[in-house]
Amino acid sequence: MDRLTALRVFVSVVEQGSLSGAGEKLEMSRAMVTRYLAELEQWMGARLLHRTTRRLSLTGPGEEALNRARAMLALGEEMEQIAVRGDEAPKGQLRITSSYSLSEALLVGAANDYLARYAGTAIDILLLDRTVNLVEERIDLAVRITNDLDPNLVARR
């Protein structure tokens, strides 16, 4: 059972006042709404709604569950927004290592262009002519010119 969907169904049933209304709003059958509601009640171990042929009303545990369900759904929406915002402009520090000669020839100009384009970033360039351990020194990008590649690294021409 998708518990987040079950919570969404529960909140919709309460807001719409009927299983059929919730089904229409969520574009699912009344039977599916009933199934999600039953599985949610089974998971929680409590009856959430008093149901009659004419009316629905919340039980004590249902009232408490409704508040928490709304909070969880809001949190779920916030989490979805984090992923959307992740596609925006980069932010934070970028750690790069390069040799002295390659840095002077290419990297400094490219870094300046990058910083001008993405104001929320910073670049830390380590100028080293030796091989560094990328994980230990927390390096995001290593730019090297060599014929002697470490087999554990990913290289591109």
C-alpha positions as CSV (number, residue, x, y, z in Angstrom):
1,M,0.0,0.0,0.0
2,D,1.2,3.5,-0.9
3,R,0.7,5.2,2.5
4,L,1.1,8.7,1.1
5,T,-1.6,8.0,-1.4
6,A,-3.8,6.5,1.4
7,L,-3.3,9.6,3.4
8,R,-4.2,11.8,0.4
9,V,-7.4,9.6,-0.1
10,F,-8.3,10.0,3.6
11,V,-7.9,13.8,3.6
12,S,-9.9,14.0,0.4
13,V,-12.7,11.8,1.8
14,V,-13.0,14.1,4.8
15,E,-12.8,17.3,2.7
16,Q,-15.3,16.1,0.1
17,G,-17.6,14.5,2.6
18,S,-18.0,11.3,0.6
19,L,-16.1,8.4,-0.9
20,S,-17.6,9.2,-4.3
21,G,-16.6,12.8,-4.1
22,A,-13.1,11.9,-3.1
23,G,-12.9,9.4,-6.0
24,E,-13.9,12.0,-8.5
25,K,-11.4,14.5,-7.1
26,L,-8.6,12.0,-7.1
27,E,-9.7,10.4,-10.4
28,M,-10.0,6.9,-9.0
29,S,-13.0,4.6,-8.5
30,R,-15.1,4.5,-5.3
31,A,-13.9,1.0,-4.8
32,M,-10.3,2.0,-4.9
33,V,-11.0,4.9,-2.4
34,T,-12.7,2.3,-0.1
35,R,-9.7,0.0,-0.4
36,Y,-7.1,2.7,0.4
37,L,-9.2,3.8,3.4
38,A,-9.6,0.3,4.7
39,E,-5.8,-0.4,4.3
40,L,-5.0,2.9,6.1
41,E,-7.3,2.0,9.0
42,Q,-5.8,-1.5,9.1
43,W,-2.3,-0.1,9.2
44,M,-3.2,2.4,11.9
45,G,-5.1,-0.1,13.9
46,A,-8.1,2.2,14.4
47,R,-11.3,3.1,12.7
48,L,-10.9,6.7,11.2
49,L,-14.4,7.3,10.0
50,H,-18.0,6.5,11.1
51,R,-19.8,5.6,8.0
52,T,-23.5,5.5,7.4
53,T,-25.5,5.5,4.2
54,R,-26.0,9.2,4.4
55,R,-23.1,10.6,6.3
56,L,-19.4,10.3,7.2
57,S,-17.9,11.6,10.5
58,L,-14.5,11.4,12.0
59,T,-13.7,9.2,15.0
60,G,-11.4,10.4,17.8
61,P,-8.4,8.8,16.2
62,G,-9.6,10.0,12.8
63,E,-9.5,13.6,14.0
64,E,-5.9,13.2,15.2
65,A,-4.9,11.3,12.1
66,L,-6.4,14.0,9.9
67,N,-4.2,16.7,11.4
68,R,-1.1,14.6,11.0
69,A,-2.1,13.4,7.5
70,R,-2.4,17.0,6.3
71,A,1.0,17.8,7.9
72,M,2.6,14.8,6.2
73,L,1.1,15.7,2.8
74,A,2.4,19.2,3.2
75,L,5.8,17.8,4.0
76,G,5.6,15.6,0.9
77,E,4.9,18.6,-1.3
78,E,7.8,20.5,0.2
79,M,10.1,17.5,-0.6
80,E,8.9,17.5,-4.2
81,Q,9.8,21.2,-4.4
82,I,13.3,20.5,-3.2
83,A,13.8,18.3,-6.3
84,V,12.4,21.0,-8.5
85,R,14.6,23.7,-6.9
86,G,17.6,21.3,-7.4
87,D,17.3,22.0,-11.1
88,E,17.9,25.7,-10.6
89,A,21.3,27.4,-10.7
90,P,24.1,25.8,-8.8
91,K,25.0,27.0,-5.3
92,G,27.9,26.2,-3.0
93,Q,31.6,25.6,-3.3
94,L,33.3,23.8,-6.1
95,R,36.7,22.3,-5.3
96,I,39.0,21.8,-8.4
97,T,42.5,20.7,-8.7
98,S,44.7,21.2,-11.7
99,S,48.4,21.6,-12.7
100,Y,49.9,25.1,-12.7
101,S,50.3,25.2,-16.5
102,L,46.8,24.0,-17.3
103,S,45.3,26.3,-14.8
104,E,47.0,29.4,-16.2
105,A,46.1,28.4,-19.8
106,L,42.4,27.4,-19.4
107,L,41.0,27.1,-15.9
108,V,41.3,30.6,-14.5
109,G,39.3,32.1,-17.3
110,A,36.7,29.4,-17.3
111,A,36.4,29.7,-13.5
112,N,35.8,33.5,-13.8
113,D,33.1,33.0,-16.4
114,Y,31.4,30.3,-14.2
115,L,31.5,32.6,-11.2
116,A,30.0,35.5,-13.2
117,R,27.2,33.2,-14.4
118,Y,26.4,31.6,-11.1
119,A,26.7,34.2,-8.3
120,G,25.8,31.7,-5.5
121,T,28.9,29.7,-6.1
122,A,32.5,29.8,-5.0
123,I,35.5,28.0,-6.5
124,D,38.5,26.7,-4.6
125,I,41.3,25.8,-7.0
126,L,44.2,23.7,-5.8
127,L,47.2,24.1,-8.0
128,L,49.2,20.9,-7.7
129,D,51.5,19.0,-10.1
130,R,51.0,15.8,-8.2
131,T,48.1,13.3,-8.1
132,V,45.7,13.9,-5.2
133,N,43.3,11.6,-3.5
134,L,40.0,13.1,-4.6
135,V,37.9,11.6,-1.8
136,E,40.2,12.5,1.1
137,E,40.8,16.1,-0.1
138,R,37.1,16.5,-1.1
139,I,37.8,17.4,-4.7
140,D,34.8,17.8,-7.0
141,L,36.8,18.0,-10.3
142,A,40.4,17.1,-11.2
143,V,41.7,18.4,-14.5
144,R,44.9,16.6,-15.6
145,I,46.9,15.9,-18.7
146,T,48.5,12.5,-18.5
147,N,49.1,9.2,-20.1
148,D,49.3,7.4,-16.7
149,L,45.7,7.1,-15.6
150,D,44.6,5.7,-12.2
151,P,42.3,2.7,-13.1
152,N,39.9,3.8,-10.3
153,L,39.2,7.2,-12.0
154,V,36.8,8.1,-14.8
155,A,38.6,9.9,-17.6
156,R,37.4,11.6,-20.7
157,R,39.4,12.8,-23.7
